[in-house]
Amino acid sequence: MNKISIKRFGLSLGLTFAILYLGCAVVIMTLSREVVVSFFNSLLHGFDISPIIRTSMSWGEMIIGFIEVFILGWLIGATVASIYNLGKGKNESEK
């Protein structure tokens, strides 16, 4: 088995997180508050988000959130790939 590319895996996970963030923003911008609360409550197994949901957000906040989510996704992906590659090297040396 080959090692995972840390940069590519980080980028993949970062972009996946960013796409999910945009999807969430689209749901919040296009649906009514009641539908959004019902939608996210069902995703979170009945956890009531109604006290914390905010349906208005400025473009600046959305862009900053998009960048933050991308960076977090990239860091998580790079960490997972790094740990996988470290474990991969140890398994091959044991054979």
Secondary structure, DSSP 8 states (H G I E B T S, - for coil): -----HHHHHHHHHHHHHHHHHHHHHHHHHS-HHHHHHHHHHHTTT---TTT------HHHHHHHHHHHHHHHHHHHHHHHHHHHHHHHHHHHH-
